[in-house]
Amino acid sequence: MDAAARTKKLETERGQTLPEEMIEDILSLLPVRSLRRFRCVSRTWDALITSPAFEDLHSHRAGGSRRRLFLKPSWRNVFHAWNHGSPVETIMDNWRLPQGDIFPITKSCHGLVLLRCLDYDLHYVWNPSGNELLALPDRTPARVAWRGRRTHLVYGMGHCSTTKQYKVVRMYDFEHDDGLRDTMCEVYTLDESTHWRPAATRPHACQPLRVNGRQGGVLCSGNLHFLHKHGLDLLSVFNINAETFSTMVLPPELGSYSPDFMLTELDGCLCVYHTKPRDHPKFAEPYHIWLLRDYEAGKWEKLRCIDWGSMEESESKPLKSSWIAPLDMHYEYDDSARKKKKKKKIMFGTGACKVFVVDPDTGVPEVLFSPEKTIIGDCGSWDSEFPAIGLFEERLASAGRSSEEIIFSSPSAQALAEVLTYLLARTVGRLNQVCKGWRAMIKADCFVSAHLHHANHDRLPHIMFTDGLPYGFKALEDVIGTSDTPPVIDEGSRVVCSKPCYGLNAGSFGKYDFVCNPLTKYYRAIPPEDNINGENVTCTSSTSFLYNDTKRMHLDYSGADGPFAGRVGLGYAPNIWLTCTIPGICVSNM
């Protein structure tokens, strides 16, 4: 802040004046939630609190305070916060969260945490201090969606020290038509990007990524670290600043723990720890972790943290969990002035929201927190295999604007969107492939709603014929007055199609279900088997689609060789399928 700005005076409600330096000094000592409310006092205060200089000052002064823990019980869709010696408080209620299992997949990165919603495979950037939540766009990479394939992704987040920007990184394996695989990397810059872009360099040719859904890439020393399925002695390392790749070797002893280990950051070091579930036959063996003490030289230190064998069953049973992970280093002090520190202990969290510390020399846990006598309540027999606890620090860091807000902040983009809303859905579908910017605009919820309103204003729905194929719809007006024969189904067959739902229809024919847009010919086939191995494949004109990774089944026009599908319907709610069937003629919106 320059000298001219610092000489300004801010008037208080009593008419007195205070130097801006004093106001800034007082505000920098307040918690983030209070500062977010005080932004509404005046434009001057809003400009001060949101300035990069004030954010750095607040972060510096809050850096001396102990980091707090956030807790997400698996039996409640609520986030709580706790600090040693303080009561538990609620920091985010369930009305702000999507329904289903949601948990952290990264540690706090300059105040921001990456969350994953398991049920819908959605990812969010969250600031626990300010209770700010941002949904990330495009859960399926464009190259995967366009080729009609499915893949699993690993997310990570880092902070670029040169540009002062947050970058969300995702990596995935992509299979080409010739069967060859590539590992792809995409970057989304918070408060700047409207879509995912390729990283500056491509990953090295390594084994396929290891995806367990419970953890993202681990940030340490300015790099994100990713595990691989095979070749377990190797890590892919992504530099946040330069967006370059390198590799790192894991401890050689991990071969005997394959694949029951995961990564984290502990005491500023990269850390490897056990992930055996509580019913694993070798769970009771000594619990070890490895710390990368010398990052440049790649030297690992092995620590024996928990000696389950030295504990009574009554002592170990409450702490055993399907998820146990090191969280932080815990310090105890010799005097009330908190100047002399005792030996550091390692803090662990469990899937039942319990926290304990362990002295590596003794291996005996000491419980610091249990949720029974707090507002969280007794967990009973609840236990989670997903992360339930994480650390965060007071930061004014913003999760940034949504991609829609960034896109439509430009007057030219607003004008373009206004023109596109008056075009036919089929035309807009083709324009979707012009560039990533146009694709992001056309996929935005506000544009979809606007187009739906304009395209169907004072119009009746289209009545269409179908022979059961998702791309075989033909409008009634295209048949009347012509010699064309409308599509029909074979005798003895049955087709079910729902009424239109925001431009889409759900249907069933023979052995398959599908969701389609009858006008654009876009459809997505839905496997009839209710298992996670089924592939939902985007197609346009093919007469076949994948049911799983290895089996390919052609459309059956007779429907006589297998069970009739007809088990799905379509409703407009975020990522929710409604189980209903509506027989009849298809009616479609524009």
Buried (B, 14 or more C-beta within 10 A) or exposed (E): BEEEEEEEEBEEEEEEEEEBEEBBEEBBEBEBEEBBEBBEEEEBBEEBBBBEEBBEBBBEBBEEEBBBBBBBBBBBBBBBBBBEEEEBEEBBEEEBBBEEBBBBBBBBBBBBBBBBBEEBBBBBBBBBBBBBBBBBBBBBBBBBBEBBBBBEBBBBBBBBEEEEBBBBBBBBBBBEEEEEEEBBBBBBBBBEBBBBEEBEEEBEEBBBBBBEBBBBBBBBBBBBBBBBEEBBEBBBBBBBBBBBBEEBEBBEEBEEBEEBBBBBBBEEBBBBBBBBBBEEEEBBBEBBBBBBBEBEEEEBEEBBBBBBEEBEEEEBEBBBBBBBBBBBEBBEEEEEEEEEEEEBBBBBBBBBBBBBBBBBEEBBBEEBBBBEEBEBEEBEEBBBBBBBBBBBBBBBBBBBBBBBEBBBEEEEBEEBBEEBBEBEBEEBBEBBEEEBEBBBBBBBEEBBEBBBEBBBEEEEEBEBBBBBBBBBBBBEEEBEEEEEEBBEBEEEBBBBBBBBBEBBBBBBBBBBBBBBBBBBBBBBBBBBEEEEEBBBBBBEEEEEBBBEEEEEBEBBBEBEEEEBBBBBBBEEEEEEBEEEBBEEEBBBBB
